[in-house]
Amino acid sequence: MKKTGMEKLEAITAKTLIGGIDIAKKVHWARFVDYRGIPIGKAIRFENNKAGFEHIVAETERLRKAHGMDYVLLGMEPTGPYWKALAWRLKGLGLRVVTVNSHHTKQAKSLDDNSPTKNDKKDALVIARLVKDGRYFEPYLPEDVFGELRVSSNTRIALMKRMNGVKNRVMGILDEYFPEFTDVFRKPLKGKASMQILKSCPFPVHILELGVEGLLAEVKKAVKKTVGKKKVSALLEAARDSVGVGYGLESARMQMKMLIEELEFLQKQLEEAEARMKVLLEMTGYAELLLGIDGVGVVSAASFLGEIGDPLRFDSPRQISRMAGYNLVENSSGQSKSGTSISKRGRKQLRALLYRMAMVKNSELKLLYHHLKTRRDNPLKGKQALVVVSKKIITIIYQILKTRKAYEPALVLGAVRKQQLGLAA
């Protein structure tokens, strides 16, 4: 359950020892304050290892007893991956760990001395005082199958980024050495035949050396059914008229071969990652319900759970929307007013996933999207409509999992929406 700012403040009493930890790769710094923000003790330096963790735990306990505190609240910035090991260890020992927004730390550090100077001891104190003011968040470190799903989902995202990078390099080489190749093979990195040609004989000089029969023999190494003499002849014609450069051909050919082999290897790894995601999705117990939603596949369902964890840990779908950064913000001052926009202060990968899910061919969501863009009053732009549809997807998933009822297209659009769309309620 998400706590309000007032609930956070009420939980902090005179018996609460509040700590702020400035996270780094090798060495962390900690400062402690009481419920008024008055420093307790000196800055504590500890290393990012087992001995360091034991030291800060011992110091925390010493300060708690020395000052008659009953409760410990430790805050830190979620800096890269470095905070997770410490947070995991502290939570395992029963200590309460919270996080503060790094943007808040940056803005608050100049309040005491009117200086934006950064040092680890100062930042630790600023973090502690932000926690004291209730300006913190409850971190979520997924466990069990949801932790596995997050790692698998992140693995897939990393593989996709690497593959896109390799594909861009391949296309860059083709644009330089054989730009006409894509006139013959529209999607050169999709088919086995074109991939085989790129691996072995990618440039005009190599293609012309082989001729029709040589090219057909080369293609048969990758596919049982050849692409046909017509396609091969078109490639030869393109090679004869190519305007590609002619320098460094053999080195470029070697580079192309390496890139294609790397792409094939990454594709195998991607298939392995997605197979793992499918197994993990089944383990959640949500697979049948999620895959029953029109347009939701294994990858999108598993990635969604990997991003947010168990959806039922939230009190409402609105909290998930906020996690994605879909809450609306407005900048207004005096007579100057701007339109609203989403905050984008949330999980970027979750928003990207929901955008992709919003663009699938789901009949009900497609109707909603079209209505939002074309309605007479306050029509939305394309991206704005996609945000509304994305939030609708969150609501659909949440309600289906909460009620354990299968997806019913007729229930996607409520009575009001159906009336707006001119459909029978």
Order of alpha helices (4+ residues) and beta strands (2+ residues): alpha-beta-beta-beta-alpha-beta-alpha-beta-alpha-alpha-alpha-alpha-alpha-alpha-alpha-alpha-alpha-alpha-alpha-beta-beta-alpha-alpha-alpha-alpha
